[in-house]
Amino acid sequence: MAKRKKGSKAQKRKAATVRGKARKPSKAAKATKPTAAKAKPKPAPVKKVARKVKQPVTPVIETAAVEMIEQPAPDVITVTEVEETEVRKAS
């Protein structure tokens, strides 16, 4: 490709002066405060619910003691003692 010739500097400077100037704000606009971007409020922290700890299951122990006193004949006393222990899982 062929190289392009540079244009004269005089033309470039002229183009810069043609550009329009920034408009001046009116007196009413100067009197009001500039609107600043409002900060968003942070969301409230959510409380974490503590997990319930399961109680260890203790087995139910039931003890039954029985005493039997018999008198099969006069002056004869028989004492029978029975003790039973039952272990059940608590439900």
trRosetta pair geometry for C-beta under 8 A, 3 or more apart (Angstrom, degrees):
i j d omega theta_ij theta_ji phi_ij phi_ji
7 11 5.4 -68 150 58 120 135
7 12 6.8 134 94 -46 112 95
8 11 5.2 97 72 1 85 99
8 12 7.6 -154 103 -4 51 88
9 12 5.4 -56 -154 36 45 114
9 13 6.3 43 153 -20 75 103
10 13 6.1 -55 -149 35 30 108
10 14 6.5 33 154 -23 63 108
11 14 5.7 -55 -151 32 32 114
11 15 6.7 36 153 -24 64 103
12 15 5.9 -54 -156 28 33 113
12 16 7.1 35 149 -22 63 102
13 16 5.7 -53 -159 28 39 114
13 17 7.0 30 151 -15 67 103
14 17 6.1 -59 -157 35 36 106
14 18 6.8 40 149 -28 67 105
15 18 5.8 -51 -152 25 35 116
15 19 7.6 53 150 -37 59 90
16 19 6.2 -37 -170 1 38 115
25 29 4.1 -112 178 88 109 134
25 30 5.8 135 108 -56 117 79
26 29 4.9 98 56 5 75 102
26 30 7.3 -135 100 -7 42 87
27 30 5.6 -53 -152 32 36 113
27 31 6.6 39 152 -25 67 103
28 31 5.8 -52 -152 28 33 113
28 32 7.1 23 156 -13 63 103
29 32 6.3 -59 -153 35 34 103
57 89 6.8 23 149 -166 130 87
57 90 5.4 -161 -167 54 92 105
58 90 6.2 43 71 -11 55 137
59 87 5.2 29 146 -176 136 94
59 88 6.4 163 -170 79 88 34
59 89 5.6 -56 -115 -100 86 44
59 90 6.4 -160 -121 -20 29 83
60 87 7.4 153 79 -157 49 47
60 88 4.7 -19 62 66 101 92
60 89 7.5 29 16 113 85 6
60 90 5.3 116 -33 -78 96 80
61 85 6.6 -11 -171 -171 95 99
61 86 7.5 156 -157 81 47 47
61 87 5.4 -14 -104 -104 74 74
62 85 7.3 156 83 -158 47 50
62 86 4.6 -15 63 61 98 97
62 87 7.9 -174 23 -77 69 29
62 88 7.0 18 0 5 111 108
63 83 7.0 -4 -173 -174 97 92
63 84 7.2 165 -153 87 51 47
63 85 4.9 -14 -103 -105 82 78
63 86 7.7 -176 -77 21 36 65
64 83 7.3 171 90 -153 49 47
64 84 4.9 -7 59 59 95 95
64 85 8.0 -175 23 -79 62 35
64 86 7.6 21 1 -1 101 105
65 81 7.4 -9 -173 -171 90 90
65 82 7.4 167 -155 90 46 51
65 83 4.6 -6 -109 -108 80 85
65 84 7.9 -176 -78 23 39 60
66 81 7.3 164 88 -155 53 45
66 82 4.6 -5 59 60 100 96
66 83 7.6 -172 24 -76 63 42
66 84 7.9 15 3 3 102 100
67 79 6.7 -16 -169 -168 95 92
67 80 7.3 155 -158 83 45 51
67 81 5.1 -9 -106 -105 77 78
67 82 8.0 -173 -75 25 34 63
68 78 7.9 -8 110 111 91 89
68 79 7.2 156 81 -157 53 43
68 80 4.3 -7 56 59 104 101
68 81 7.7 -161 23 -71 66 35
68 82 7.6 27 -5 2 103 102
69 77 6.5 -16 -169 -170 92 100
69 78 7.4 154 -158 82 42 51
69 79 5.4 -9 -105 -105 73 75
70 77 7.4 150 79 -160 47 49
70 78 4.4 -14 61 61 99 102
70 79 7.9 -170 23 -75 68 31
70 80 7.2 27 -2 -1 108 106
71 74 7.5 35 169 -99 108 32
71 76 6.6 134 -155 81 59 65
71 77 5.6 -22 -96 -103 80 66
71 78 7.5 -175 -77 20 31 75
72 76 5.8 -43 57 96 83 123
72 78 6.5 32 -8 -1 103 123
73 76 4.4 42 61 26 88 126
